[in-house]
Amino acid sequence: MVKLNLNVRKLLVFHYLRMYLKILRSTLKTFGVGLWFFYYFFKIPAILIYIHLSMFLDNIFFPRYRRVKIEKPVFIVGHPRSATTFLHKILTQTEEYATFKHWELNNPSLTVRKLLRHSTKLQMLFSLAFDLRFSHYRLIRAIRNARKKKADEARGKEISRAVETHKEELEAIAQEEEFLFQLILDSQFLSIVTPLGFVKEGYRELCFNDDQPHQEKSVRFLENCFKRQIYYTGNKQVVAKMNFSLFRIKTLLKRFPDAKFIYMVRSPVETIQSHFSLHRELLDRFFGLNNIGEERLKQYFEHRYRNNLLFYRHYENLINNNEIPSDKIMEITYPSIRNDLAGVLQQFRDFTGIRFSPELEQKLKDQAGNQSSYKRPHENLRLETFNLTEEKIRSDFDFVYKRHELDSPQLSNRASCRLHS
């Protein structure tokens, strides 16, 4: 009986049922019985059925994708807002790797892509139907904003502008392959697009992924998505940004033994302030801050702070316990990206063995020349907004500052492979 139970727990369907029920419970506690409850009640099963049915059809219509070999994939991990997006974006700007466009990330099935690739309207429709980020609240809010325009002509222009912006986003290169795990309810992103973060129980099972019995099935799902993308694009090299997958790095190494990992590290004071500011904006967009309430909002950021701390500690433990081979991971500090991008990219080449095309080489050279003048396009909220202070963060994350010497003006601009015995 015990063996049977363990085998059942390894199935993704067991994980789906557990997370589905947990999301529904958190929705009831946060919003009660209403539109939000029925939104998740119907949409989550619809997404899971759509993803698995459409990908099953690939085995009938595109069986050759299964012969694809994934060799030497590169995974960019690190706490959100540590320049992971920046590094991924400049490396994938020429589309010479097996990257996803946003609409492809929402629709990993080759069969569906064949049907949708020439119709932007269908791509938009499928995104609205099968992406948790596009809820009834966002649709109602968009309509209300449009109605606020005084003239019909202005209102029409506003709607047209919103449609065009969404079209551009769908065709843009996605900067977050971690999102693929959200399709199977196995990413911390779920805490942003569902009420999981608003209730006391939290979402611990989405943090320590390597400890979950279904994790090998999750990583196999990711592998099958990459195989499809290589088959679809013809580009064999995988360069994927997967921040939260630091928590599943052992399973990734087991599945991809020749993989290389880039770990981006930045001062926790900066990452947390920027991360929290972004999440507050996203929560307002997805749910409306007034609908959440101050207590629920406070609970959300308490979870996030604790999980951010767990993230940095988890990396520390992986290194100290020699659970990642020294030739598998390279550390890059945020100051090195700002001060010596050319040097960082050279060490990236040496470490991963990846060679850049002449076009990408020129673009990266131009980027390195302009890097020192970079200014962030957004303003972060004060730490006090989240009941935090710089002193508290520095105290709680002291081990990060000491390990990476982030406060050292002489050493903070380095990019190096972490060699550990």
N, C-alpha and C positions, 0 to 999 in steps of 0.2 A: 504493500500500500504506500509506504514511504517513497519507494522508487517511482511508482506511478505518479505520485504527487509532484515529485521533483521533475519528472519528464513533462508533465502538464505545464508546470511553471516556466519551462523553457520555451513554450510556444508563445508566439507574438499575440495570439488571440487572448491568452490569459492576461497579458500586459494590457491589451486594448480594453478588456472588460474592467480591469482594476482602475485604469486611468479614466475611462468613461464615467464610471460610477463616482469617482472622486471629483471629477469636474462638475457633474450634476449636483453633488452634495454641496460643493463650494458655491455653486450658482444659487442654490436655494438659500443658503445662509447669507449670501450677499444681496441678492435681488428678489428673493422669494419666487413664487410661481408667477410667471409672466413671460414676456417676449424673450428675455434672455434665456430662460430655462428651455423654452421650446426651440430656440435657435440652436443651442448645443445638443439638445435631445435628438433633433433630426439631422443637423449638419455633420456632426462627428461621424455617425455611422455612414452617411452618404459619402464623405471623403474617403473613409477606409474601403468601402465597397468599390468606389470609383477607381482608386489607386490600384488595388489588387486585381480587379477585373480587367482594367485596361492594360496592366502590365502582363497579365496572363495571356492576353491576346497577342502580345509580342512573340510568345513562344510558337504561335501558329503562323503569323505573317512575317516575322523577322527572326527566325530561329538562329541565324548565323551570328547574332550579337553575342550568343553564349560562348562562342569560340574566342572572343576577344580576351587578350591577356593584359592585365594591369601591371606595369613594371615601374618600380622606383617612384611611386607617388610621393608628392611633397605636401605635407599638411601644416598649415600655419595655425598655431594655437596661441593662447595668451588671453589675459583678462580683456574684456571689451574696452575699447577706447585706448588701447596700447599701441596704436598704429598698425594693427593687423589688417584693417580695411585698406589703409594707404598702401601697404606693401603688396597686398593681393591685387589692388586696382592697377598699380603701375606695371606689375608683371603680366597682367592679362589684357592690357589695353589693345594689343594687336591681334587678339583672338587666335593665337597660335597654339594654345593649350586646350584641353578638353573642358572648357568653361561652359556654363549654362547662361542663357538669357533668362530674365525673370519669368517669362511665360513658360519656358521649358522646365524651370525648376518646379513650378506648380503642376506641370504635366510631364512627368518623366517617361511615360509610355511612348514608344516609337509609333505605335498605331494611332494614338491620338494626335501626335504631332503631324503625322502625314495628313490627317484630316483638317488640322487647324492652321498649318503653316502659311497658307495664302489668305487667311481671313483674320484681320485684326479684331473685327467685331466678335467673332467666335472666341478668340483668345481672351478678350475682355469678359465675355459672358462666362466662360469656364473659370476664370479667375474669381469672379464674383460668387460663382456657385460652389467652388471647391477650395476656397482659401479662407481660413478662419479670420484673417485680418480684415476681410470685407464683410462687415456685419450690417444688420438692419440699422443700427444706430448711426454708422458712418453714412449710409445712404440718406437717412432722414436728415442728418446734419447738413449734408451737401445740398439737399433740396431747400432747406431753410435758409442757408447762406445765400443761395441763388435768389430766393424770394425777397431778401432784404434789399436787393438792388431796386432802385426806384423806377428805372425805365425798362421796358421789355427788351429793348435792344441791348442794354447793358447786361441784363440778366442772361440773354441768349449768348452774348460774348463770354460771360463768366462760365456758363455750362460748356461751351465749345472749348474754352481754354482748359478746363478741367479734364475733358475727354482727351484732348491732344496730349496733355501732360501724362495721363495714364498710359496712352499709347507709347509714348517715348520710354516710360519706365518699363513697360513690358518687353520692349526690344533691347533694353540696356543689359549689359553684362551683370549678372547677379554677383554680389559680393559676399554671399553667405551660404556656402554649401551645407552648413550645419542645419539649414532650414529643411533639408531632405529628411532629417530625423523627426521634424515636427509632423511630417506626413504620416508617420507611424506612432505619433504620440510619445516620442522619446527624446525630447529636447527641453532644456530650460526655457526656450522661447515660448512654450505653452503657458508659462506663468505670466506672460505679457498679454496674450490674446484670449486667455480664459481667467476666471476668478480664482485660480489656484493660489495666487499670492495674497489674496485678501483675507484668508481665514488662517486661524492659528496653526492648523495642522501642517501647512506648508507643502513642500513637494520634494522631500529628501530623496525619493527614489529616482528623481530626474537629475540628481547631482552625482551620486556615486554609481555611475553607469556600469563600470567594470564589475561591481558586486551583484548586479542584477542577473538572474538566471537566464533571461531571454536575450542577453546582450550579443551573443554570437549571431543570433538571428537578425538583430538590428544592423549589425555591421555587414552581414551578408546582403541585406537590402541595399545598403549604401554601395557595396561593391557592384551589385546588379545595375544600379543607377549609373555608376561610372562606366560600366561596360557599354550600356546603351549610348552614353554620350560620346564615347570614343568611336563607336560604330557610326553614330549620327554625324559627327563632325569630321571624322578622319584624323583627328589630332590625338596622338597616343599619350602625351604627357599630362598627368593630373597634377594641378597645383590648386589645392582647395583650402579655403579659410573656414576653420571649424573651432571657434573659440572654446565653447563649452566641452568639446570632445577631449580636452585634457583629461576629463574624468573617465574616458573610455580608451585611453592610450594603450593600455596593455592588450585589450582585445583587438585594437587596430593593428598593433605590431604582430599579434598572432595571425591575423588574416593577411596582412601585408608585411612579411618579414623583411623586405628590402626598402620599406618606407623610410623617409627622412622627415624630421619634425623641426619646425622653426618656432621657437618659443620667444614671444615678444614680451618685454617687461618694461613697465613704466611706474613712476612713483604712484603708490596707491592713493595719495591725496588727490592727484590729478585724475586718475582713472575713475575713482568713485564719484568725484564731483561731476565729471563729464557724463559718466554712465547714468547716474541718478537724474541729472538734468534731462538727458535724452528720454529716459523711461517715463518721467513725469509728463513730457510732451506726448509720448506715444499712448500713455494711459488716457490722457485727455482726448486724444484722437479716436481711440477704440471704444471708450466707455463714457467719457465725460467726467471730469473731476467731481462735479457736483453730484453726479449719480453714485460715485464711489463713497464719498464722505471722508472726513478727516481721519477717523479711527481706522477705517479700512486702508486708507492710503498710508498711514503710519505703519500698520502691520505689514504692508507690502514692502516698504523700504527696510524694515527690520529683517525680514526674510532675505532681502537682497544683500544687505550688509553682512549678515552671517554667512551667506553662501559665497560672497566675495572673499571673505576671510578664509573659508574652507578651500576655495580655489587656490589661493596662494600657498596655503599650508599643504595642500595635496601635492603641488609641484615640489615643494621642499621635501616632503616625505619620499616621493618617487626618486629624487636624486640621492638623498641620504641613504636610502635602502637599496641603491643600485638596481632599481627596477627598470631603468631605461639604459640600454647600452650607450657608452660614451660616444660612439660613432654614429648614433642615431638622432642626436638632438643638438641644435645650435641655438644659443641664446643671443638675442639682439636687444640692446637697450634702446629706449625711445630717444635719449640724447644722441646716440650714434646715427639714428635716422635723420635727425635734424642737422647734425654737424658734419657728417661724413657719409653721405648716401652712396657715393661712388665706392668707398671702401667696403661698405656693407654689402653692396651688390657683388663686388669681387669675391668676398668671403662666401656669399650665397652660392655663386657659381662653383667655387672650389669644393664646398661642402656637399652640394646636391649633384654635381656633375652635369647640370643643365647648361646648355648653350643657347644664347639668345640670337635671334635673327638680326641681320643688319638694321632692319627697320626698328625693332625693339631697342637695339643698342643705341640708336640715335635718340629715340624718345627718352630713354633712361638717362642719357648724357645730358639732354636738355633739362630734364627734371632735376638732376643733381646740381646743375648750374643755378637753378632758381630756388633751390630748397631753403637756403638761408633767409630768404625774404618771405617765407610762408607765414601767413597769419590765419588763425582759425576763423571760419566764417560765422560762427555762432558764439553767443555768450552763455556761460554756465551760470546756473543759479548759485546762490550762496550756500555754503555747507550748513548753515544754521537753518535753512529751509527744511533740511532733513534731520534736524536735531543732532547734528554732528559738528565737531570742531576739528581743526587740523591737528591739534595736540592729541586728541583721542585716536585719530587714524594713525598717526605716527607711532603712538604707543602700542596699539593693537597689531600693527604691521611692522613692528621694529625689525623682525627677522628678515623681512624683504629688503629693507634699506641696508642692513648689514651685509647680507649675502651678495647683493648686486652693487654695493657701494654707490647707491644712487645719489648720495649727497656729496660725493667726491668730485670736485671740479677737474681733477687730473684724470680720473678713470671713468667718468660717466659717459664719455663719448666713444666707448669701445664697442666693437661687435666681436664676439668670440664664441668658439665652440666650448661648451662646458665639458671638461674632461673629469671624470670622477672614477675613483677606484672602487 
